[in-house]
Amino acid sequence: MSNNNKIVKIFTLPQRFPCGTEASCCGPIGQTDEEIESLKSTIKNNLNLETEVVNVEIDDMRDYSAVLSLLHSFGAMALPIITLDDEVVSIGNALPEEAISAIKEKMKS
């Protein structure tokens, strides 16, 4: 059972190399499946919260105006974006422990 029926959503983009894997001009964007699964399981196991992954490329984003605003402002560098009950708690590539801390802080308020 989830903690107070709160829902954590992890907004992500599957990792890709826009300039090719051998290009020196830029690195990869997005997250690997392993990174997202680690983040998801750490949140679920440590906080007992329902956790969903949202692929910003294919999922319907109309109901997530705060996330869309961050994506328009910062692009893929804002990902992953983590929300708790649709309030943004973390943007960018946070370590799972940092994400846990940010979620705990939001739950206090």
C-alpha positions as CSV (number, residue, x, y, z in Angstrom):
1,M,0.0,0.0,0.0
2,S,1.3,3.5,-0.8
3,N,2.2,6.2,1.7
4,N,-0.9,8.4,2.1
5,N,-1.9,7.6,-1.5
6,K,0.8,10.0,-2.8
7,I,2.2,9.4,-6.3
8,V,5.7,10.1,-7.5
9,K,6.1,10.5,-11.2
10,I,9.5,10.4,-12.9
11,F,9.4,12.2,-16.3
12,T,12.2,10.9,-18.5
13,L,13.4,10.5,-22.1
14,P,15.1,7.3,-23.2
15,Q,18.8,7.9,-23.7
16,R,20.1,8.7,-27.1
17,F,23.1,10.2,-28.8
18,P,21.8,13.1,-31.1
19,C,25.2,13.5,-32.8
20,G,26.0,9.8,-32.9
21,T,27.8,7.6,-30.4
22,E,31.3,8.6,-31.6
23,A,30.7,12.4,-31.9
24,S,32.8,14.6,-29.7
25,C,30.5,17.7,-30.0
26,C,27.9,16.5,-27.5
27,G,27.1,13.7,-25.1
28,P,24.0,11.6,-24.7
29,I,20.7,13.0,-23.6
30,G,18.1,11.2,-21.6
31,Q,18.4,8.4,-19.1
32,T,19.2,4.7,-19.5
33,D,16.6,2.1,-18.5
34,E,18.9,1.1,-15.6
35,E,19.1,4.7,-14.2
36,I,15.4,5.1,-14.2
37,E,14.7,1.6,-12.8
38,S,17.2,2.3,-10.0
39,L,15.6,5.7,-9.2
40,K,12.1,4.2,-9.3
41,S,12.9,1.2,-7.1
42,T,14.9,3.4,-4.6
43,I,11.9,5.7,-4.2
44,K,9.4,2.9,-3.9
45,N,11.5,0.9,-1.4
46,N,12.6,3.8,0.8
47,L,9.5,5.8,0.9
48,N,6.7,3.3,0.1
49,L,5.2,5.6,-2.5
50,E,3.5,4.6,-5.7
51,T,6.0,5.5,-8.4
52,E,5.3,5.9,-12.2
53,V,7.6,6.6,-15.1
54,V,6.4,9.0,-17.8
55,N,8.1,9.0,-21.1
56,V,7.9,12.7,-22.2
57,E,8.3,11.7,-25.8
58,I,5.3,9.3,-26.1
59,D,3.0,9.9,-23.2
60,D,0.3,12.5,-23.2
61,M,1.8,15.6,-21.4
62,R,-1.2,17.9,-21.6
63,D,-2.0,17.5,-17.9
64,Y,1.6,18.4,-16.8
65,S,2.0,22.1,-17.4
66,A,4.8,22.6,-14.8
67,V,6.8,19.8,-16.4
68,L,6.2,21.2,-19.9
69,S,7.3,24.6,-18.8
70,L,10.6,23.2,-17.5
71,L,11.1,21.3,-20.7
72,H,10.5,24.4,-22.8
73,S,12.9,26.4,-20.6
74,F,15.7,23.9,-20.2
75,G,15.2,21.2,-22.8
76,A,16.2,17.6,-22.1
77,M,18.8,18.8,-19.5
78,A,15.9,19.2,-17.1
79,L,15.2,15.5,-17.2
80,P,14.5,13.5,-15.2
81,I,11.9,15.6,-13.6
82,I,10.4,14.1,-10.4
83,T,7.0,15.2,-9.1
84,L,5.1,14.4,-5.9
85,D,1.3,14.7,-6.5
86,D,2.0,16.8,-9.6
87,E,4.3,19.3,-7.7
88,V,7.9,19.3,-9.0
89,V,10.4,18.2,-6.4
90,S,13.6,17.6,-8.5
91,I,14.9,18.4,-11.9
92,G,18.0,17.2,-13.6
93,N,20.0,14.1,-13.1
94,A,19.8,13.6,-9.3
95,L,21.3,10.6,-7.5
96,P,18.5,8.4,-6.0
97,E,19.5,9.5,-2.5
98,E,19.1,13.2,-3.5
99,A,15.7,12.5,-5.0
100,I,14.6,10.7,-1.8
101,S,15.7,13.8,0.3
102,A,13.9,16.2,-2.0
103,I,10.7,14.1,-1.9
104,K,10.9,13.9,2.0
105,E,11.2,17.7,2.2
106,K,8.2,18.2,0.0
107,M,6.2,15.7,2.1
108,K,6.9,17.8,5.2
109,S,5.4,21.0,3.7
